[in-house]
Amino acid sequence: MQGDYYDGLTSRRRRVEVTVADGDLIGEGDGASFRWPLKAIRIIGVEAGRIRLAPRSGDGRLVLDVAEWESASGQSVRAVRRANRDREGRLVVWLAVAGVTLAVGIFVGIPMAARPLARATPPGIEADMGRNMASQLQVALKPCTGNPAGQASLNDLTRRLTRDVDMPFAVRVIPVHAPMVNAFALPGGTILVTDDLIADARSSDELAGVLAHEIAHIEKRHVMEAVLRSLGLGLVLDAVVGGGSGAGQQAVLLASSFTEQRYSRGLEQEADERAFELLAANRISTAGMAAFFERLADKTSPDGVNRAAEWFATHPDSGRRATAARALAKAGVPAMTPADWTAVRQMCPLSPNKPKPPWPLRR
């Protein structure tokens, strides 16, 4: 039978004589020669009584008369198409299973493994990581040096809060200049507190509540857990979508961010509860934490809006935290003397031209 052959490299059509022998489809003529096993031939399309064939691997294409092809090969086009659909269906199922398995590994396996791995991380490795991170951050976030007596007061408060804490790190608090109201712990025991947070705090008890919260993160190894979770997701992401900024990567990033947020809220609640214990153990008033959260609460939106917004935040809703803090609040002594609190507030003098950030406190 006669057929039209295209080698896939040029647009030239070659007329070839096609035969079937020993389970192979053989073509010869016009400078072309090929031999394709019948079992490895796929049907690309059928139109106007002509069938287009191709090998499973390779660039060649062959166009034949449908009736001649079915007679020579003994294969029904309908049966071959059905077999191809079945094979493609199995492939789709296996790809779906592989995708679900990968998703479970990324969004369940890695977060579940992060906590035991964090607790098993040698303290020396975590401390080295924290020092490296602190040195990089302090290039942009300059430490406050306005009043050395303030640092001594912070050190004393930190020693009291960590006196009965079982952890292998010596916690140190460093106030820094930054255009944000925040405080965050680094691996290995360093806590950075921004100048805007110190300026925003209305009492030393509020600052003590923030520090107790960050100390709880360090004690529970939450910081290392978050680092390992982010590292694990990043490694899998690079392997799956090869880095870059394509739509596939953005989809994985979005999905992973929701998983990360749900775990983060749980860690934040755990840190809140431990912070109350640390404050109470040192007879420091816990009312500061309640007042702190109450100021953060969005009192202008309906409760339903706040509950919905909570799904898009790494921290629990401030109104809920304020309610819980007020229920657990206990009276106590001030975290600092008025003189010590004044010295701390003088560490980071705010520039009169420095704009207040538009975002709220997050701790």
Buried (B, 14 or more C-beta within 10 A) or exposed (E): BEBBBBBEEEEEEBEBEBEBEEEBBBBBBBEBEBEBEBEEBBBEEBEEEBBBBBBEEEEBBBBBBBEBBBEBBEBEBEEBEEBEEEEEEEEEEEEEEEEEEBBEEBBEBBBEBBBEBBEEBEBEEBBEBBBEBBEEBBEEBEBBEBBEBBBEBBEEBBEBBBEEBEBEBEBBBBBBBBEBBBBBBBBBBBBBBBBBBBBBBEBBBBBBBBBBBBBBBBBBBBBBBBBBBBEBBEEBBEEBBEEEEEEEBEEBBEBBEEBBBEBBBEBBBBBBEBBBBBBBBBEBBBBBBBBBBBBBBBEEEEEEEBEEEBEEBBBBBBBBBBBBBBEBBEEBEBBBEEEBBBBBBBBBEEEEEEEEBEEEBBB
